[in-house]
Amino acid sequence: MAKIKVTKVKSTIEKDERQKRTIQALGLGKIGTSNVLENTPAVAGMVRKVLHLIKVENA
């Protein structure tokens, strides 16, 4: 599988609880933190739900 690098670029303050938990499930904490993940269908779905809060790059 291909790998993607996700970086948190916006705050989750005043966001829905589901979005906060999705960010945590992607392994992101503070703004600026990054994580390299395999691009599985489950991860791709989570990325789509919080795309406005993160930046996605090929790893």
C-alpha positions in Angstrom: 0.0 0.0 0.0 1.0 3.6 -0.6 1.8 5.7 2.4 0.5 9.2 3.1 1.7 11.9 5.6 -1.0 13.7 7.4 -0.2 17.0 9.3 -2.6 18.8 11.6 -2.8 22.5 10.5 -6.0 23.8 12.3 -7.3 23.5 15.8 -10.2 21.2 16.8 -11.5 23.7 19.3 -15.3 24.2 18.8 -15.4 21.2 16.4 -17.7 18.3 16.6 -16.6 15.5 19.0 -16.4 13.0 16.1 -13.9 15.2 14.3 -11.8 15.5 17.5 -11.8 11.7 17.9 -10.9 11.2 14.2 -7.9 13.5 14.6 -6.8 11.4 17.6 -7.3 8.2 15.7 -5.0 9.5 13.0 -2.4 10.0 15.6 -2.4 13.8 15.6 -2.2 15.9 18.7 -1.0 19.5 18.6 -1.0 21.7 15.5 2.0 20.9 13.4 2.3 17.2 14.4 2.6 14.7 11.5 2.0 11.0 11.1 2.8 8.6 8.2 0.0 6.1 7.6 -0.8 3.4 5.1 -3.5 4.6 2.7 -6.1 2.0 3.5 -9.8 2.5 2.8 -10.4 3.1 6.6 -7.7 5.8 6.8 -8.9 7.4 3.5 -12.4 7.7 5.0 -11.0 9.4 8.2 -8.9 11.8 6.1 -12.0 12.8 4.0 -13.9 13.6 7.2 -11.3 16.0 8.6 -9.7 17.3 5.4 -10.4 20.9 6.4 -8.2 20.4 9.5 -5.2 18.5 8.0 -2.7 18.6 5.1 -2.1 15.4 3.2 1.0 14.5 1.3 2.5 11.4 -0.3 5.2 9.9 1.9 
